[in-house]
């Protein structure tokens, strides 16, 4: 067998199932106690969490009321991907999720890559969830009169960077009264932190404690985790329904005008935020070995959870943008905020409590998923055997669960949560793309095995090319600038974050002076900070303001390779569309997995290029581990199939 053949050696479906059965016979199997209602509850627990209680605010701020279209688009992408997941889950009812499916469809190297990507998805996703949970919990404690020091609620890097920015503002003459709450907290965290041997002790204690407790719950067993998740889901649904019922009476339809305030680009700017609201349903497929009837129940639970959550998301988005202007929603706790704005502070407290429970539920499902990925990769010989060890009493992958907890807690000490949100979405979308591609690969493979559940077949031969042409025509006619932007390489204003990071203190003062002369009221409304002022401008006003700044063009505009690199994902997307149109025509492929792949790839193309590079670096690190251990220790490499 050639080196290339060895890289893409495939796992047989029957062998994968027999391997799991033998693990169960020899005491290495998992406990079966999940029904369709439990799986649906786990799916809802994973989906309704940080998205609906936190990131929906920034998405609404960018897209306005039209953010509902992004929720629909994302739901379609996840729904199409869910069909592909369900088809594989019915074919291969074992743990491993997209990793196992890729092993069967594409071979070992692709399986390792997707498994490594899933590890990143769950780990960095839970860092974001834990930090968001800590923010709500700290707020509740403050409301109850219990003050938690700032140094105990933030990571070291965020505190240091915040201190440096705030110190610069104070030195530049910005009054302390005009600093934002976040800037004051970062400054306090750094200056008030206790020191041990000259090292400042700064760590998010609530997030770390919650992570340890949830990991311990997952370690103890699936039955306990299932019961906890079910209770959390009931509470979350009650609160969400209360928000809708109460909030609808305060909706002012004038707030829905304009419906698309920042154009198509504004709607798509919230891709990572909105998609983060959906990730997690794929974690259901990692529980296949713990289902009573995975081939029947997993497909149903995936579809049920996505439909229920999508309907709730759309209604919530309409209620939020109807209660207040979308311009006010760029806050960490949008649901609590809108009810405090209408003087229903008691209800804001209820929402804050439910948010703490909801995000703990999301954390729980993610922590359930990752150990089962470690476990399955270990069974295949790609990781040391210790990772697949099952606790004799709790019947859970004990060592993998402990490692999973460490993968969240340790990075949380020094990695800011806002830097991992895009990486989490990248890992998840990458998994979705490969699972949809796997279904298409099976359709192109003669005599390929098929499961009990089949994705509904609609011939894409003519429909998909026509859909591409119709979509291109619609987007070009309605959003010409945004649609054609990837074709050109004209210079473009830097984002607020990149612009501010490139300016010296003297240049910032020059810009502030100019804005004071032209829009002193706007600067004052933004609490006197330049970054906040620029961030609140719409696209047109922002570009006009940047163009008028009394600084060099190279500090204001991005051009050349630095600008073109951000268009690479979109070029890859266009190539993928054309390639799938050809394959669909030649092989009469099914439309649904094609649309799932395209929708997910399009959302990947909207994620900043620097996140693509971060994801690439993570994959390279994974390949080093694979060729250092997994390649030679693989069960397939040693002739073992079960």
N, C-alpha and C positions, 0 to 999 in steps of 0.2 A: 504494500500500500504506500503510495507516494505521500510526501509531507503534506501536500494540499488536501489529499483525501483524508488524512488523519485529522486535520484541522476541522473538517466538516463531517466527521463520522456522526451518524444519527442514531438516536435511541428508538427502538421499536416500541410501538404502542403497547403491545401485549407484554413485553418485557418490563415496561415502566409500571404497569398495573401489578404484575406478578412480584416485582421487587417490593412494592409497598405492602402487598399481602404477606410476603415472607417476613418483613420487618414486624408486622403485627403478630405473626405466629411465634416469633422469637422474642417477643416482649419489647420490640422497638416501635410498635404502632401507636397511633393516637386514639383517644377516646371518641366514640361516635355518639353525639347527642344533639346535633343541630338539625332543626326542621326549617321549612321554608319561612315560617314566621320569624324564627330566630335570625336567619340569614338576612331577611329583609330589614329587620331591626338593626343588625350590624351595619348594613349598607346605609341606612338612614343615619345611624350614629356617626358613620365616617363622613357623610356628605354634609349634614347640617351641623356646622360647628363654627370654626373661625371664619369661614366664608360668609355666612349669613349674619354673624355678629360683629364682624370686623372689616374684612376686605371688600364687602359690598359697598362700603362707604366711598373708598377711593375709586372704585369702578364707576359708581354713579356720578362722582365729581368729574371724572374725565368724559364720560359719555352722555351725561344727562339722562332724562327719562328713556332715551333710546337704548340704554344699557340692557333693557329687556330683550332686545334683538341678540345681544351678545350671549345672554343666558340661553336663549332658544338655540342659537348656533352651537354653543358649547354642549348643550343637552343632546343635540342631534349627533354631534361628534362622539360623545360618550355613549349615546344609545347605539350607534352603529358599531362602535368598538365593543359594546357589551354583547351584541349578537355574536361577534367573533369569539369573545371570551367564553360565552355560553356554549358555543359549538365545540370548542376545544375542551371545556370542562366536562361535557357529556362524553367526549371521546376518551379523555385521559383524566379520570376522577381521582387524581392524587394531588398532594401538595406541590407547590412550586410555581403556580401561576404562569405568567408569560415565560418564565425561564424554562419550565418543562415543555411548554407548547413549542418554543423555539428549538428545543433540543430535537423534537420529533420532526419539525418542518424544515429546519435549516442546518442543523448540525451543532457540534459541540462549541466551536468558537463563538458563533452568534449567541448560543445559549448562555455562555459565560458572560458575554458583553451585556446581555439583557439582564441577567441575574445581578451583575455588578451595578447596573443602572438602577435596578429596583432597590438594592440596598441603600443607595444614595437617596432615592425618592423617599423611602420611609424614614430614614435617619434625619435628613435635613428638613423634611416636612414636619416632623415632630419637634424639631427645634423651634420652628416658627409657631407651632401650636402652643408649645409650652410657654414661650415668651408672651404670646397674646393672652394666655390663661393667667399668667402672672400679673399682667397689667390690670385685668378685670378684678382679680383677687385683691391686689393692692388697693384699688379704688374702693372696694367693699370695706376693707379694713379701715381706710381713712374715714369712710362714712360712719363707721361704728366707733370712731374715736381712737383707733389703735394705729399709731403711726409707725410705718416700717421705714427705716433709714434708706435714703436714696442709694447708698453704696450696696445695699442688699437686694436691689431690684433691677440691676442692669449688669451687662457683661463688661469686662475690663476694657476692651477696645472701644466700645461705644462711649464709655465714660471718658476715656482719654481724649478721643477725637472731639467729643462734645465740649470738654474743658478747653481744648485748644481753640476751637471756634469761638466759644463764649469769651475767652480771655482776649482774643483778637478784637471782638466787637466792643468790649469794654475799653480797651486801649485806644480804639478808634473814636471813642467819645459817645458810643451808644448808651443812653440812660439805662440803668438797671431795670427801671420800670417797664421798658419796652422789650425786654427779653421774653421769649416764649417760655412756657412751663417746662418744655423738654430741655431747653438750654439751661434753665435754672437748676433742674434736677441733675443734669450731667455735671454741671459745675460743683454742685453740692456733693455728688457722689465721689468726685475726685478729691476735693479738698477735705471732706469730713471722714473719708475712709480710714479705718485703723491700719497702722503700718506694722509689719513684722519684718525686722531686719532690713528696713528701707523699702520693702515691697508693699504696695497698697493692696489691701484685701477688698476686692470688688467682685461680687458674684451675685447672680439672680437666685437668691435662696428659695423663694416660693416655687419657682419653676423647677429647680433641682429636686426639692422635696417631693413635689407632685410627680415628677418623672420616676423617682425611686419607688414611690408607693404604687403607681400604676404598673410598673415593671414587676413589682412583687406580686400584684394581683394576677398578672398574666402568667407568672411563674407557677403560681398555686394551681391554676387549672382553667380549662375552657368552660366548665359548667359555671364556676363563679363569675368568670368574665362575661359569659352570656347573660346571666341574670342581671349583673350590673348594667350592661349595655341596654338591655330591655327597659329597665327602670329609667335610665337616662333618656331614652328615646321618648317614652311616654311624657316625661316632664318637658322635653324640648318641644314636642308637638303641641302640647297644651299652651305653652307660652307663645309660640309662633302664631297659633290660631287666635290667641288673645290680642296679639299685636295687630293682626289683620282686622279683627272685629272692632277693636277700639279705634285703631288708626283710620279706618275708612270714613269715620264720621268727621275727621279733621282734614280730609283731602280737599285741596283747593286746585281745581283743574287749571287755573292760570299758571300754576307752577310747572305744568307740562308744556308750556310754550316758551321758547322753541323746544320741540321734541328732540331734535338732533343739533344741539348748540355748537358742538365742536367738530361736526362732520364725521365722516366714516373713520378717519384717523383717531378721533377722540373716543369713539366707541371701541375700536380695536386696541386702544392704549390700555384697556383694563383686562387684556387677555389673561395674563398671569394671575391677577386677582380673582377673576371669575372662574378660571379653570381650577385654581386652588380650592374653590368652593365645591368642586365635584370629585377631586381625586379621593380615592379611598374605596370606591365600589369594587375596584379590581382586587382589593385585599380579600374580598370574599372567596376568590378562586384559590387562595392559599389555604383555605379551611376545608378543601374538598374531602380530605381523609377523615374529617370529623363530622361529616354530614351523614344523616341516615340514608338519604337517597340523592347523592350529588348530581347524577345525570338528569334527574327530574327537577330538583329543588333549586340548584344553583342558577340555571338560566332564568327561572321565574323570579327569584329574589333580585337578581341584577336589574332586570327590566322594571320590576315593581318599585325598587328604591329610587331609580333614576326618574321615573315618571312622577312619583309622589313629590320628590324634592324639587323637580323643575317647576311644577305648578306652584309650589310654595314660594320658590325664589322669584318667579315672575310677579306674583301678587305682592310680595314684600317690596320688591323694587318699585312697583307702581305706587304703593302706599307711601314709601319713604320720599320719593321724588314729588309726590303730591302734597305731602304735609309741609315740607319746607323746600326752598330752592335747592337745586342740585349743587349750587356753589357753596352750600354750607356743610356738605356731607363728607368733606375730606378730613374725617376724624377717626380715631381708633374704635370708638363705640357708637356707631351711627344710630342703632336702634334706641339705645338709652338716650342719646343726644336729642333726637327729634321729640321724644316725649317730655324731656326736661324743658324744651323750647315752648311747649304748649302748657307748661305748669302742671304736668302730671308726674312730679318727681317720685312719688311713691311707686308708680309703674316703672319708672326708670330703674329703681332698685330691684324690682322683680326681674326685669330683663337682665340686669347685671348678675344676679344670682343664677339665672338660667344659663347665661353665657359661660359662667364658671363650670357648670355641670356639662354643658354642651361640648365645650372644647376638651374637657377631660374625657368625654366619650370618644371624640375623634382620636385623641392620643391613644386610648385603649385599643381601638381597632388597628391603628398603625403598628403598635407594639405587638399585636397578635400576628400581623403579617410578616414582619421581617424575620423573626426566628425561624419561621417555616421555610423561608427562602434559604437561609443558612443551612438548615437541616437537609433539604433536598439536594443542594449542591454537595454537601458532605456525603450523602448516600451515593452520589455518582462518582465520588473519589476526587472531586475538584477542590475540596477543602479537607482538612484533617478530620478523622473519624469522630473526634470529640464533639464536633458541631452537630452531629446527628444523634447524640446520646439522649435517651428519653428517661425522665425521672421515674423510678419504679413505683412511686406512690401517686404523684400528681398527673402522670402520663402526659407531660409537656416536654418540649426540647429545652432542658434546663440550662445547659451551658450556652446555647445560642441566645436564650432569653437574657442572660446576664450580659453577654457581649452586646446585645442590642441596646440594653440600658446604658452601657458605657459609651456606645456610639452616639448617644444623644447627650448625655450629661457632660462628657469631657469637652466636645466642641462648643457646647453652650457657654463655657467659661470664657471663651475669647472670640467667638464668631458672631457678629451682629445678625439678628434674624432677617433683616431686610436684604442681606446679601445672598440668602439661601432660597428665597421664595421662587425666583426664576429657575434656579437649579432643580428644585423639586418638580416644577412643572415640566422642565426639559426631560427629566428622567421618566416621568409618568407618560408624557406624550410619546416618547421614544418607544416605550413598552407597548402602547396602544397601536402605534404604527406597525410594529413588528408582528403583533398578534393578528391584525387585519391582513397583513401581507402573508402570514402563515396560512390563513384560510384560502387566500387566492392561490398560494403554492399548492395546497392540497387539491384545489379544483383543476390545476394544470397537470397534476400527477396522475397517470393512469392507474386504476385499481387502488387508489389511496384509501386507507381506512376512514370510515365516517362514524360519528357518534349518533346517539338517539335524537339529539336536537340538531336541526339544520337551519342555518340562516335562510330566511325566505329568499327564493331565487327570482331575480329580475334580470333579464339579459341586458348587459351594459353595452353591447356591440355598437348600437346606434345612439342609445339614450345618453351615455356619458359624453361623447363628443359634442352632442347638441347642448347638453347642460353646460359644458365648458364655454361654448360660443355665446350662449344666452347670458351666462354669468359675466363674462368679459364685457359684453355689450352693455349690460345694466350698470356695472360698476364704472365703466368709462363714461357713460352718459350722466350718471348721478354724482360721481366722485372722481372727476377726471384727474385732478391734481394728485390725489392720494393713490389712484390706480396706476398712473404712469410714472410716479416718482422713482420706482425701482429701475426704470429704463434709462434714466439720465444720471449724471454724476455732478450736477451743479452744486455749488457750495450751499451749505445749510447751517442755520444757527445752531450752536451747541445747546444741549439740554441745560436746564438750570443747574443741575448738579455738576456737570462737566465745566460749565462756564465759570461757576464760582470757584471751583478747585484750581482753575488756571489763572485767577486774578490775584495780584498782590494787594496788600492792605491799601497802598496808595491808589491803585486802580479802582478798588472798591469804593474808596472815598470820592473819587472823581465821578463815578457813575451815580452814587447816591446824591451828590450835589446837583447833577443834571436832572435827576428825577425830582428832587425837591423843588426845582425851578418849574417843572412842567406838571407834576402831579403830586404835590405835597400831601393832599388829603388821602390819596391812595396809599402812599408810603406809610402814613400815620395809621391807616386802617390795618395795615399789615404788620402792626406793632413795631414799625421802624426798621425792620430787617429787610435787606435787599433780596435775599433768597426767597423769603415768604412773599414779598411783593411780586416778584417775577413769576413765582409758582402759581399765583392766583390769576394771572392774565390768560386770556384765551389765545389760541395759536396765532391769529392775525396780529393782535396787540403785542404779543411777545416778540414776534419777528420785527415789528416796527420799532419797538423799544430797544432791542439788541442792535439793530442797524444804526440807531441814533446815538449809541454809546460813544463817548469821546476816548476810545481806545483803539489799538491796532486791529485790523480785520482778522489777522490770524488768531487773535484771542477770542473773537466773536463767532467766526464761521469755521465749519469743518469742510475740508475739501480733499481732493486727491484720493490716495489709498485709504486714509483714515475714514473718509466718507464712504468709499465704495465697499469696504469690508462689511458694512452693515446691510448691504444689499445682497450679499452672497446667499443667505438663507432663502430669500425670495426667488433668486435665480434657480436654486436647487428645487424649490417648490414647482416652478414652471416646468422644469425638465421632468420632474416626477409626474406631473399631470399629463404631459405629452407621451411619456413612456407607458403609463397606465392606459391611455387611450388606444395605443397600438396593441398592447397585450389583451385588452378587453375585446378589441375587434377580432384578433386572431384566435383567441381561445374561448370566446363567448362567456367571459367571466361574469360573476354576479355583481350587481350594482351596489348592494349594501356594503360589503367589505371594501369596495373601491372608494365609496364615499367616506367611510370611516377612516381609511388611510389618508385621503386627501384633506378632510376636515382637520384631522389631528396634525398633519404636516403643516397645514396653513397656520395653525396656531403656534407651532414651533417657529415658523418663519417670522412671527411677530415679536418673538422674544429677542432682546438685545444680543448683538453678536458676542459681546464679552461673556455672556452666559454660555453661549455655544462653546467658546474657548475654555471656560471653566469645566464644562461637561466633558470636553475632549480630553483635558488633562486628567480628569477622574478616570476616564476609560483607559488612558495610557497606563496609569498606575495599576488598574485592574489587569491589564494585559501582562504587565511585569510579574504580577502574582501568578497569573495563569501559566505562563511559560516557565516560571520558577518552580511551581508545584503541580498545578492541575493537569498540565499536558502529559506528564509522565506517570501520574498516579490515577488518572481516569480509569474507571472500571472498564470502559470500552477499550482503552489502550491496552489493558491487561487481559482482554478476551472475556470479561465478565459481562453478562447481559442481565442477570437477576441477582 
